[in-house]
Amino acid sequence: MSITIKALLNKQTRDSKKESMTFWVKGEDEDNAELRDLSRSVVNLQIEGVEANVVAEFKKLNRDDKKTTLDFEIKGGTSEESSTAFYKRSGTDVVLTIAKTEESVDDFKEHQKKYREGLKGKVNSDGTVVVVDPNQMTIDEALKKDDDNDPMAGVDPIDSDDDLPF
């Protein structure tokens, strides 16, 4: 199942846990019954004139007097190029194609859970952190690095013979 509608790419947000997009649908496309059928499923989003596409969960469809709002949670691990291509169109009217994928919502949520675990690392029962990214700096390394660059490191301010004018 696939549907093409005119919408406003209202916003695209990203934080450490997830990325989401919100579209506003106005006019005759608001009454399209296929939108309700696609809600709460995993879909492929494509914008006319943009080479990239993204896979997302169609989280909710919300209607009010002025517009219909479509909320999507983007699949973790979506390439930076795809997200950037969509982001460049934020705040503009677009022709959006929404196509249902074969992936189930449960599989999508499991992928998201695994993706998020990979981002934050794991904490052992003794409080130590298992670092997922080998390039990630530890707190001890950061403190040592600060001491290496600090010209006042190791100087006791009370014993300093620096005479201040006041």
N, C-alpha and C positions, 0 to 999 in steps of 0.2 A: 504494500500500500504506500502511495506517495501523494503528496499534496504540495501545490505551489501557491503561495500567498504573498500579498504585499504587507510589509510590516516595518516598524521603526525599530532598529537595533538600539534599544534604550540604554542598556548598560552591560558591561562585561566586567566582572570582578574576579580577583584571584587573591587567595591568601595561602598560608602554609598548608592548609588541609584540602582545599577544593577550589575549583574554578566554576563560575556560573555565568549564564547569559540570560538577559531578559529582553523579550520583544513585545512591542505593543502592536496589536492588530486593530485597525479601524476600517470602517466601511463595510462593504458587502462580504468580505472574507471572514468577518466576525461570526456570521451565521453558518459557516461551513460545518456541517455535521461530522466531517472526517477529522476535524481537529479533536473533537471529543474522543473519537475512536483511537487516536494516536496517543492521547494523554496516558501517563503512567506506563509508558513503554520505552524501550531503548531505540533511539532514532539516529539517523545520519542527517546532519545539517549542512546545507550548501547554500551559498549566496551567489546570485547571478553576478558574473563579472569577477569573481574571486576564484582562483585556481584551487584553493584549499577546501577541505571539508573536515568536519569534526563529528565524533560519535558522542552522544549525550543521552542522559536519561531525561525524558520529558516529565519533569517533576509535577507541575500543576498548570492548570488553565483556570484563570480567574476572570470573571466578567463583572463589570460595573456599568453605570450609565454612559460613561464616556468612551471606554475602550475594553478590549480583551487583552489580558496579560498572559504571556507564555513564559514559563520559567524552566530553564534547562540546567542540569549539572553536567559539566563536561567530563569526559572520561579521563582519568589520571594518566599522565604520560603522553598526552596529546603534544605533538611537536610544537615547538616555539613558533615556527614559521606559520603554522595553521592558526594559532591563537592570535598572532600579530596581524595576519591578513584580515581576520574578522575584526580585531580591535580597531583597525584603521577605518572601518566603516561605522563605528559607534556614533550614535547621534544622527544617523542618516536613514532615509527610507530605503529599503532593500526589497528585492524579490527573493523570498526565502523558500527553499525546497526542503520539505521534511519527509524523509523516507524511513519506514520501519525497517529495523534490522532483524536478523535471526536470533540475536543474543537476548537472553531473558533478563529481566530486572534483577533476579537473584544472582546471576552470573556477573552482571555489571556491579552490583553492590559488593560482591566478593572481590572482584578486581580492585575496586576502590579501597577496600579494607587493606588488601595486600600492598597497594601502592602507598597508602598513608603510613603503614608500618615501616616501609622502606625509607620514608622521609625522616622519621623521628628517631630511629634507633631503638634499642631496648635497654631497660634498666634492670640489672640483676638485683637479687634480694639483698645483697650487701651494699647496694647503693652505687656500684660502679656501672658505667654506661658502656654498652657494646657499640662501638662506632661503626656505622654502616658505610660511611664515606671514608675511604682511606686518606683522603686529602683534608679531612676535617681536623682542625687544630684542637688540642685538648686545652683545658683551663690552665694546667701547669705550663704548657708551652707558651700560651698567651702571656702569662705573668712573667715568665723568663724573658720573652721577647720585649716586653715593656721595660724590664729592668735593664736590658742591653741598650736600649735607646734613651733611657732616662739619665740625663747628666747629674741629677741630684740623688740617684740611687745610692744607697749606702751612706749618705751624709746625714748626720744627726743635726737637725735644725737648732737644737739647744746649744750644742757644743760648737756651732759654727762661729768663726771669728769675723763673720761678715757684719760690719757695723751699719745698721740702718739709721737713716736720719731722724727717726722719731723715737 
